[in-house]
Amino acid sequence: MRALIQRVTQASVAIDGKVVGETGPGLLILICAMAGDGPDAPTKMAAKIAKLRIFKDDAGKMNLSLLDTHRSALIVSQFTLAGDTSRGNRPGFSSAASPVEGRAAYESFVSEVGKLGITTAAGRFGADMAVSLTNDGPVTLWVEV
């Protein structure tokens, strides 16, 4: 799995102009299942992101995790994270999981994040979504498992 995570003060996702998920301070997680991901990839990714120390402590250092701060997460599926731009000008997406596998991995990931006690909101797999956010820092990280 691949994820692009952004520390945010707020984020929302809308479909056809209607907000379907939002978060206050926390993380926006753009997630992509990759071809060949094992069945434990959603669990591993959820644990890794939840424990990343990317929130400021009292001294202003990035030393606290999503779990430490009890902040929430907005999770949005984004197969374009699998885009291969190494040849030509048109990205290839053959390294992304199939839509059936991708949906299952996405739903499993959302569930695993919730099982860790993190309040979650989510977009809709395969939908055309509009994502709005205010990046905090900015802090943006690429994560793979």
C-alpha positions, 0 to 999 in steps of 0.5 A: 500500500501507498499513502500520502499523508498530510497533517491538516487543521481541517479537511473535507471530501465532497461528492457532487457538491455534498460533503461526505467526510470531514476532519478537524485537526489531524490527518488527511490520508490519501491511500492506494492499494498496490498489486501484490499487497498482502492481506496484512497491508491495511493493518500494517499501514494503519499501525504505521500511520497511527504511530508516526510522530509528526505532531508537535509536543509542548516544546514544538518538536514533532514528537507526538503521534495521531494516537498520542494526540487523539486527533482524527483522520479523513481517509480518501482512496486515490489510485493515482498514487500508483501512477508510473511516470518513468516513461513518456508523458502519460502515467501508467497505473498497472501497479495499482491493485484491481478495483475489486482488490483495491476496494477491499483493501481500502475498506479494510484500511478504514476499518483498521484505523478505526479499530485503533481508536482513531475517529475516522471519516472517509470518501467513497471508493471509485467516486469522483471526489473534491478534496479540500484541506488546510495543510498544517506546517506544511507536513506531507509524507509518503508512506509505503508498506 
